[in-house]
Amino acid sequence: MYLEDFRNNEFDRCAILIPSIPHSIINLKYDIYSSHAYKFTVTSLRDLELSVNGLNNGIDAVPALNMWYLSVNSFLETILKILSLKTGITDNYSDMTIEVKYRRILNMLLLENSILEDKLYDKLSDFTLIHKNLHMDLNDKNKLLFKTANFSPKPFFINQIDVIQSMMIAVEIFQNFRFIFEGLDLMPNIPILTQTEKCVFEKLSVLQSNVIVPIINDILSKHKIKTKLIYQEKFKQFPTTSLFENKQILIISKNVEDEKYKWKLNSLQTDVVSYYHFNLMKKYNGREENFYRNYQAQNQKNITEDKTKNIKKPNKNNFTRLLNITEKIKNYFPPDRADLSRNDSADLQSVHAKIV
């Protein structure tokens, strides 16, 4: 069996189903995107927390912002698809920006555009602007102007503030439309591992208020840094629409895995990834100054020459050797960045240990 075959494994897939309307299955992709976005957000904050010689802007800042944007976009499009099935109003939603989708939903639900809605519309416009320009190579002299959101004028230099701002916009959108359909809670569910290595799901709003906010507070306090961003806001909820009655919209999931995907895996605990990085690091010892960032072609051979051919490779038939170097690896690698080490959150005290 090929690894590519597992792309078709629909185990744990979630979708929306409207039984009264044929062919009405809508995949809940925003749940998956939000899970990735949350993980990138946590690792980006950990980079800031563990900064020593200089402030680390977070290597996962860009993917975190991108995934929050995808989450919002997918969430709004899911709602539009549901409303379209009921109202018969169809448009090419894929060509709309998130702020246009937001305004379209308000109109379809006959919700008035208050000052708060207009402000969120501007935030979404700002979100679209920075997301779009992250994929463009702007001149350094060009600075983006934002109406409301606290985003970097130069997208190439984003950091944890841009990530937090992205998450706050996402949570606000999710909270606004959380209960618009009778009997459904559309707030994304984030998978996390407990201290007993069991997977549980927690609502993003709970993680945001009980984990992310105290994490930010403690990290800023640790490094004596402030931020202009207000990241502890409370968001409104729109009323439930009368377009659907209770149980007219269902959320279904595939909880039983197909037999062909129940592949027998090797249960031996190994750390192949760290092993090969550890071996590569041997060539840097005592010569770190020779391995700086370099783009000069004439020095390329001397500085970037691959010395790994002399590194002894592990016996592929004896993976237990990998277990013996665990302690050595710890000297070279930081703690598991996907680990949520805080345990003082009121609602998650015995739950959050690691992010899936």
Order of alpha helices (4+ residues) and beta strands (2+ residues): beta-beta-alpha-alpha-alpha-alpha-alpha-beta-beta-alpha-alpha-beta-alpha-alpha-alpha-beta
